[in-house]
């Protein structure tokens, strides 16, 4: 059995923690960055909503934020 580990440090960890902390202030369950939204191929049952930008103090550029919700299925 091959065991793999992925370790995130520095900017990745700080940015992820910042985005996660913003879930409460935006009253959403899921927030993702604009760079991730560009890579995702969301199915039609998912709705993305642009929430604006945030400027973490350790980064030079702003981060676009999006919420993702599951649309009601019938």
Jmol script that loads the backbone (N, CA, C; Angstrom):
load data "model"
ATOM      1  N   UNK A   1       0.841  -1.176   0.000  1.00  0.00           N
ATOM      2  CA  UNK A   1       0.000   0.000   0.000  1.00  0.00           C
ATOM      3  C   UNK A   1       0.887   1.240   0.000  1.00  0.00           C
ATOM      4  N   UNK A   2       0.556   2.165  -0.870  1.00  0.00           N
ATOM      5  CA  UNK A   2       1.306   3.402  -0.986  1.00  0.00           C
ATOM      6  C   UNK A   2       0.554   4.511  -0.255  1.00  0.00           C
ATOM      7  N   UNK A   3       1.216   5.126   0.679  1.00  0.00           N
ATOM      8  CA  UNK A   3       0.597   6.206   1.448  1.00  0.00           C
ATOM      9  C   UNK A   3       1.188   7.530   0.989  1.00  0.00           C
ATOM     10  N   UNK A   4       0.288   8.467   0.681  1.00  0.00           N
ATOM     11  CA  UNK A   4       0.732   9.780   0.241  1.00  0.00           C
ATOM     12  C   UNK A   4       0.214  10.828   1.207  1.00  0.00           C
ATOM     13  N   UNK A   5       0.988  11.861   1.390  1.00  0.00           N
ATOM     14  CA  UNK A   5       0.579  12.983   2.219  1.00  0.00           C
ATOM     15  C   UNK A   5       0.746  14.263   1.428  1.00  0.00           C
ATOM     16  N   UNK A   6      -0.191  15.153   1.616  1.00  0.00           N
ATOM     17  CA  UNK A   6      -0.088  16.478   1.023  1.00  0.00           C
ATOM     18  C   UNK A   6      -0.020  17.463   2.173  1.00  0.00           C
ATOM     19  N   UNK A   7       0.984  18.296   2.155  1.00  0.00           N
ATOM     20  CA  UNK A   7       1.166  19.276   3.222  1.00  0.00           C
ATOM     21  C   UNK A   7       1.117  20.671   2.605  1.00  0.00           C
ATOM     22  N   UNK A   8       0.238  21.479   3.149  1.00  0.00           N
ATOM     23  CA  UNK A   8       0.136  22.861   2.704  1.00  0.00           C
ATOM     24  C   UNK A   8       0.714  23.767   3.784  1.00  0.00           C
ATOM     25  N   UNK A   9       1.488  24.739   3.367  1.00  0.00           N
ATOM     26  CA  UNK A   9       2.069  25.689   4.310  1.00  0.00           C
ATOM     27  C   UNK A   9       2.008  27.088   3.711  1.00  0.00           C
ATOM     28  N   UNK A  10       2.370  28.052   4.499  1.00  0.00           N
ATOM     29  CA  UNK A  10       2.527  29.416   4.021  1.00  0.00           C
ATOM     30  C   UNK A  10       1.264  30.020   3.452  1.00  0.00           C
ATOM     31  N   UNK A  11       1.378  30.588   2.246  1.00  0.00           N
ATOM     32  CA  UNK A  11       0.291  31.330   1.621  1.00  0.00           C
ATOM     33  C   UNK A  11      -0.954  30.478   1.411  1.00  0.00           C
ATOM     34  N   UNK A  12      -0.784  29.232   0.994  1.00  0.00           N
ATOM     35  CA  UNK A  12      -1.942  28.360   0.762  1.00  0.00           C
ATOM     36  C   UNK A  12      -2.731  28.158   2.047  1.00  0.00           C
ATOM     37  N   UNK A  13      -2.044  27.868   3.113  1.00  0.00           N
ATOM     38  CA  UNK A  13      -2.701  27.638   4.398  1.00  0.00           C
ATOM     39  C   UNK A  13      -3.343  28.916   4.931  1.00  0.00           C
ATOM     40  N   UNK A  14      -2.639  30.024   4.859  1.00  0.00           N
ATOM     41  CA  UNK A  14      -3.182  31.292   5.330  1.00  0.00           C
ATOM     42  C   UNK A  14      -4.409  31.723   4.533  1.00  0.00           C
ATOM     43  N   UNK A  15      -4.352  31.581   3.216  1.00  0.00           N
ATOM     44  CA  UNK A  15      -5.464  31.974   2.366  1.00  0.00           C
ATOM     45  C   UNK A  15      -6.675  31.088   2.616  1.00  0.00           C
ATOM     46  N   UNK A  16      -6.468  29.788   2.742  1.00  0.00           N
ATOM     47  CA  UNK A  16      -7.561  28.860   3.025  1.00  0.00           C
ATOM     48  C   UNK A  16      -8.220  29.183   4.353  1.00  0.00           C
ATOM     49  N   UNK A  17      -7.436  29.448   5.369  1.00  0.00           N
ATOM     50  CA  UNK A  17      -7.981  29.799   6.686  1.00  0.00           C
ATOM     51  C   UNK A  17      -8.779  31.099   6.616  1.00  0.00           C
ATOM     52  N   UNK A  18      -8.293  32.072   5.867  1.00  0.00           N
ATOM     53  CA  UNK A  18      -8.997  33.353   5.718  1.00  0.00           C
ATOM     54  C   UNK A  18     -10.343  33.156   5.025  1.00  0.00           C
ATOM     55  N   UNK A  19     -10.360  32.376   3.946  1.00  0.00           N
ATOM     56  CA  UNK A  19     -11.607  32.115   3.224  1.00  0.00           C
ATOM     57  C   UNK A  19     -12.593  31.370   4.119  1.00  0.00           C
ATOM     58  N   UNK A  20     -12.113  30.372   4.839  1.00  0.00           N
ATOM     59  CA  UNK A  20     -12.986  29.611   5.740  1.00  0.00           C
ATOM     60  C   UNK A  20     -13.579  30.522   6.816  1.00  0.00           C
ATOM     61  N   UNK A  21     -12.780  31.407   7.371  1.00  0.00           N
ATOM     62  CA  UNK A  21     -13.262  32.313   8.415  1.00  0.00           C
ATOM     63  C   UNK A  21     -14.332  33.268   7.892  1.00  0.00           C
ATOM     64  N   UNK A  22     -14.295  33.581   6.602  1.00  0.00           N
ATOM     65  CA  UNK A  22     -15.269  34.497   6.015  1.00  0.00           C
ATOM     66  C   UNK A  22     -16.637  33.853   5.770  1.00  0.00           C
ATOM     67  N   UNK A  23     -16.716  32.536   5.866  1.00  0.00           N
ATOM     68  CA  UNK A  23     -18.012  31.857   5.681  1.00  0.00           C
ATOM     69  C   UNK A  23     -19.052  32.412   6.653  1.00  0.00           C
ATOM     70  N   UNK A  24     -18.685  32.593   7.907  1.00  0.00           N
ATOM     71  CA  UNK A  24     -19.636  33.096   8.901  1.00  0.00           C
ATOM     72  C   UNK A  24     -20.093  34.512   8.591  1.00  0.00           C
ATOM     73  N   UNK A  25     -19.173  35.386   8.229  1.00  0.00           N
ATOM     74  CA  UNK A  25     -19.562  36.769   7.974  1.00  0.00           C
ATOM     75  C   UNK A  25     -20.422  36.906   6.722  1.00  0.00           C
ATOM     76  N   UNK A  26     -20.298  35.977   5.790  1.00  0.00           N
ATOM     77  CA  UNK A  26     -21.141  35.985   4.588  1.00  0.00           C
ATOM     78  C   UNK A  26     -22.359  35.075   4.741  1.00  0.00           C
ATOM     79  N   UNK A  27     -22.451  34.386   5.887  1.00  0.00           N
ATOM     80  CA  UNK A  27     -23.570  33.487   6.175  1.00  0.00           C
ATOM     81  C   UNK A  27     -23.766  32.426   5.091  1.00  0.00           C
ATOM     82  N   UNK A  28     -22.672  31.779   4.709  1.00  0.00           N
ATOM     83  CA  UNK A  28     -22.704  30.716   3.703  1.00  0.00           C
ATOM     84  C   UNK A  28     -21.939  29.501   4.221  1.00  0.00           C
ATOM     85  N   UNK A  29     -22.245  28.357   3.636  1.00  0.00           N
ATOM     86  CA  UNK A  29     -21.563  27.126   4.028  1.00  0.00           C
ATOM     87  C   UNK A  29     -20.295  26.867   3.220  1.00  0.00           C
ATOM     88  N   UNK A  30     -20.239  27.439   2.010  1.00  0.00           N
ATOM     89  CA  UNK A  30     -19.105  27.147   1.134  1.00  0.00           C
ATOM     90  C   UNK A  30     -18.668  28.401   0.398  1.00  0.00           C
ATOM     91  N   UNK A  31     -17.427  28.780   0.587  1.00  0.00           N
ATOM     92  CA  UNK A  31     -16.792  29.879  -0.143  1.00  0.00           C
ATOM     93  C   UNK A  31     -15.598  29.322  -0.896  1.00  0.00           C
ATOM     94  N   UNK A  32     -15.400  29.820  -2.101  1.00  0.00           N
ATOM     95  CA  UNK A  32     -14.222  29.424  -2.879  1.00  0.00           C
ATOM     96  C   UNK A  32     -13.631  30.673  -3.516  1.00  0.00           C
ATOM     97  N   UNK A  33     -12.379  30.567  -3.880  1.00  0.00           N
ATOM     98  CA  UNK A  33     -11.690  31.693  -4.512  1.00  0.00           C
ATOM     99  C   UNK A  33     -12.028  31.745  -6.002  1.00  0.00           C
ATOM    100  N   UNK A  34     -11.805  32.915  -6.582  1.00  0.00           N
ATOM    101  CA  UNK A  34     -12.014  33.086  -8.009  1.00  0.00           C
ATOM    102  C   UNK A  34     -11.121  32.180  -8.836  1.00  0.00           C
ATOM    103  N   UNK A  35      -9.904  31.955  -8.369  1.00  0.00           N
ATOM    104  CA  UNK A  35      -8.992  31.084  -9.125  1.00  0.00           C
ATOM    105  C   UNK A  35      -9.494  29.640  -9.142  1.00  0.00           C
ATOM    106  N   UNK A  36     -10.163  29.202  -8.065  1.00  0.00           N
ATOM    107  CA  UNK A  36     -10.739  27.855  -8.060  1.00  0.00           C
ATOM    108  C   UNK A  36     -11.979  27.804  -8.949  1.00  0.00           C
ATOM    109  N   UNK A  37     -12.828  28.824  -8.887  1.00  0.00           N
ATOM    110  CA  UNK A  37     -14.026  28.869  -9.733  1.00  0.00           C
ATOM    111  C   UNK A  37     -13.651  28.720 -11.200  1.00  0.00           C
ATOM    112  N   UNK A  38     -12.554  29.355 -11.615  1.00  0.00           N
ATOM    113  CA  UNK A  38     -12.108  29.280 -13.009  1.00  0.00           C
ATOM    114  C   UNK A  38     -11.760  27.851 -13.419  1.00  0.00           C
ATOM    115  N   UNK A  39     -11.332  27.040 -12.461  1.00  0.00           N
ATOM    116  CA  UNK A  39     -10.920  25.669 -12.764  1.00  0.00           C
ATOM    117  C   UNK A  39     -12.055  24.657 -12.655  1.00  0.00           C
ATOM    118  N   UNK A  40     -13.106  25.010 -11.903  1.00  0.00           N
ATOM    119  CA  UNK A  40     -14.221  24.092 -11.703  1.00  0.00           C
ATOM    120  C   UNK A  40     -15.137  24.066 -12.925  1.00  0.00           C
ATOM    121  N   UNK A  41     -15.666  22.903 -13.193  1.00  0.00           N
ATOM    122  CA  UNK A  41     -16.699  22.766 -14.219  1.00  0.00           C
ATOM    123  C   UNK A  41     -17.970  22.378 -13.483  1.00  0.00           C
ATOM    124  N   UNK A  42     -18.666  23.392 -12.972  1.00  0.00           N
ATOM    125  CA  UNK A  42     -19.848  23.154 -12.152  1.00  0.00           C
ATOM    126  C   UNK A  42     -21.015  22.658 -12.991  1.00  0.00           C
ATOM    127  N   UNK A  43     -21.697  21.659 -12.472  1.00  0.00           N
ATOM    128  CA  UNK A  43     -22.898  21.153 -13.124  1.00  0.00           C
ATOM    129  C   UNK A  43     -24.034  22.146 -12.897  1.00  0.00           C
ATOM    130  N   UNK A  44     -25.078  22.079 -13.725  1.00  0.00           N
ATOM    131  CA  UNK A  44     -26.184  23.043 -13.626  1.00  0.00           C
ATOM    132  C   UNK A  44     -26.905  23.065 -12.278  1.00  0.00           C
ATOM    133  N   UNK A  45     -26.761  22.032 -11.452  1.00  0.00           N
ATOM    134  CA  UNK A  45     -27.448  22.041 -10.154  1.00  0.00           C
ATOM    135  C   UNK A  45     -26.740  22.942  -9.140  1.00  0.00           C
ATOM    136  N   UNK A  46     -25.559  23.445  -9.499  1.00  0.00           N
ATOM    137  CA  UNK A  46     -24.812  24.331  -8.611  1.00  0.00           C
ATOM    138  C   UNK A  46     -24.886  25.767  -9.112  1.00  0.00           C
ATOM    139  N   UNK A  47     -25.122  26.667  -8.196  1.00  0.00           N
ATOM    140  CA  UNK A  47     -25.203  28.093  -8.519  1.00  0.00           C
ATOM    141  C   UNK A  47     -24.063  28.814  -7.820  1.00  0.00           C
ATOM    142  N   UNK A  48     -23.274  29.545  -8.582  1.00  0.00           N
ATOM    143  CA  UNK A  48     -22.204  30.351  -7.990  1.00  0.00           C
ATOM    144  C   UNK A  48     -22.673  31.792  -7.885  1.00  0.00           C
ATOM    145  N   UNK A  49     -22.222  32.460  -6.833  1.00  0.00           N
ATOM    146  CA  UNK A  49     -22.609  33.844  -6.598  1.00  0.00           C
ATOM    147  C   UNK A  49     -21.372  34.628  -6.184  1.00  0.00           C
ATOM    148  N   UNK A  50     -21.068  35.671  -6.939  1.00  0.00           N
ATOM    149  CA  UNK A  50     -19.892  36.498  -6.657  1.00  0.00           C
ATOM    150  C   UNK A  50     -20.152  37.354  -5.422  1.00  0.00           C
ATOM    151  N   UNK A  51     -19.239  37.309  -4.465  1.00  0.00           N
ATOM    152  CA  UNK A  51     -19.393  38.054  -3.213  1.00  0.00           C
ATOM    153  C   UNK A  51     -18.440  39.233  -3.098  1.00  0.00           C
ATOM    154  N   UNK A  52     -17.647  39.463  -4.098  1.00  0.00           N
ATOM    155  CA  UNK A  52     -16.703  40.576  -4.051  1.00  0.00           C
ATOM    156  C   UNK A  52     -15.281  40.101  -3.813  1.00  0.00           C
ATOM    157  N   UNK A  53     -14.485  41.022  -3.318  1.00  0.00           N
ATOM    158  CA  UNK A  53     -13.061  40.749  -3.114  1.00  0.00           C
ATOM    159  C   UNK A  53     -12.693  40.936  -1.648  1.00  0.00           C
ATOM    160  N   UNK A  54     -11.620  40.261  -1.256  1.00  0.00           N
ATOM    161  CA  UNK A  54     -11.042  40.453   0.064  1.00  0.00           C
ATOM    162  C   UNK A  54      -9.546  40.647  -0.109  1.00  0.00           C
ATOM    163  N   UNK A  55      -8.951  41.389   0.796  1.00  0.00           N
ATOM    164  CA  UNK A  55      -7.525  41.673   0.729  1.00  0.00           C
ATOM    165  C   UNK A  55      -6.836  41.161   1.989  1.00  0.00           C
ATOM    166  N   UNK A  56      -6.343  39.915   1.966  1.00  0.00           N
ATOM    167  CA  UNK A  56      -5.578  39.443   3.128  1.00  0.00           C
ATOM    168  C   UNK A  56      -4.342  40.317   3.330  1.00  0.00           C
ATOM    169  N   UNK A  57      -3.987  40.559   4.566  1.00  0.00           N
ATOM    170  CA  UNK A  57      -2.905  41.503   4.857  1.00  0.00           C
ATOM    171  C   UNK A  57      -1.531  41.015   4.380  1.00  0.00           C
ATOM    172  N   UNK A  58      -1.359  39.730   4.163  1.00  0.00           N
ATOM    173  CA  UNK A  58      -0.056  39.209   3.754  1.00  0.00           C
ATOM    174  C   UNK A  58       0.073  39.089   2.234  1.00  0.00           C
ATOM    175  N   UNK A  59      -1.005  39.432   1.486  1.00  0.00           N
ATOM    176  CA  UNK A  59      -0.964  39.302   0.032  1.00  0.00           C
ATOM    177  C   UNK A  59      -0.996  40.666  -0.628  1.00  0.00           C
ATOM    178  N   UNK A  60      -0.362  40.750  -1.790  1.00  0.00           N
ATOM    179  CA  UNK A  60      -0.370  41.996  -2.547  1.00  0.00           C
ATOM    180  C   UNK A  60      -1.648  42.153  -3.363  1.00  0.00           C
ATOM    181  N   UNK A  61      -2.229  41.029  -3.784  1.00  0.00           N
ATOM    182  CA  UNK A  61      -3.431  41.113  -4.610  1.00  0.00           C
ATOM    183  C   UNK A  61      -4.673  40.670  -3.850  1.00  0.00           C
ATOM    184  N   UNK A  62      -5.817  41.155  -4.317  1.00  0.00           N
ATOM    185  CA  UNK A  62      -7.080  40.785  -3.705  1.00  0.00           C
ATOM    186  C   UNK A  62      -7.496  39.396  -4.167  1.00  0.00           C
ATOM    187  N   UNK A  63      -8.391  38.772  -3.408  1.00  0.00           N
ATOM    188  CA  UNK A  63      -8.927  37.454  -3.751  1.00  0.00           C
ATOM    189  C   UNK A  63     -10.410  37.607  -4.025  1.00  0.00           C
ATOM    190  N   UNK A  64     -10.848  37.135  -5.189  1.00  0.00           N
ATOM    191  CA  UNK A  64     -12.271  37.114  -5.519  1.00  0.00           C
ATOM    192  C   UNK A  64     -12.912  35.991  -4.713  1.00  0.00           C
ATOM    193  N   UNK A  65     -14.102  36.248  -4.174  1.00  0.00           N
ATOM    194  CA  UNK A  65     -14.818  35.232  -3.404  1.00  0.00           C
ATOM    195  C   UNK A  65     -16.143  34.879  -4.071  1.00  0.00           C
ATOM    196  N   UNK A  66     -16.473  33.594  -4.058  1.00  0.00           N
ATOM    197  CA  UNK A  66     -17.731  33.095  -4.593  1.00  0.00           C
ATOM    198  C   UNK A  66     -18.335  32.115  -3.604  1.00  0.00           C
ATOM    199  N   UNK A  67     -19.658  32.166  -3.477  1.00  0.00           N
ATOM    200  CA  UNK A  67     -20.353  31.127  -2.731  1.00  0.00           C
ATOM    201  C   UNK A  67     -20.909  30.149  -3.756  1.00  0.00           C
ATOM    202  N   UNK A  68     -21.099  28.914  -3.326  1.00  0.00           N
ATOM    203  CA  UNK A  68     -21.691  27.894  -4.186  1.00  0.00           C
ATOM    204  C   UNK A  68     -22.850  27.280  -3.413  1.00  0.00           C
ATOM    205  N   UNK A  69     -24.000  27.222  -4.083  1.00  0.00           N
ATOM    206  CA  UNK A  69     -25.194  26.622  -3.490  1.00  0.00           C
ATOM    207  C   UNK A  69     -25.736  25.562  -4.426  1.00  0.00           C
ATOM    208  N   UNK A  70     -26.386  24.571  -3.838  1.00  0.00           N
ATOM    209  CA  UNK A  70     -27.062  23.536  -4.618  1.00  0.00           C
ATOM    210  C   UNK A  70     -28.487  24.000  -4.854  1.00  0.00           C
ATOM    211  N   UNK A  71     -28.884  24.029  -6.122  1.00  0.00           N
ATOM    212  CA  UNK A  71     -30.257  24.424  -6.457  1.00  0.00           C
ATOM    213  C   UNK A  71     -31.206  23.301  -6.111  1.00  0.00           C
ATOM    214  N   UNK A  72     -32.429  23.645  -5.796  1.00  0.00           N
ATOM    215  CA  UNK A  72     -33.459  22.637  -5.481  1.00  0.00           C
ATOM    216  C   UNK A  72     -33.700  21.743  -6.685  1.00  0.00           C
ATOM    217  N   UNK A  73     -33.669  20.451  -6.438  1.00  0.00           N
ATOM    218  CA  UNK A  73     -33.929  19.483  -7.496  1.00  0.00           C
ATOM    219  C   UNK A  73     -35.321  18.902  -7.331  1.00  0.00           C
ATOM    220  N   UNK A  74     -35.999  18.702  -8.424  1.00  0.00           N
ATOM    221  CA  UNK A  74     -37.347  18.117  -8.380  1.00  0.00           C
ATOM    222  C   UNK A  74     -37.362  16.799  -9.091  1.00  0.00           C
TER     223      UNK A  74
END
end "model"
wireframe off; spacefill off
backbone 0.3
color backbone group
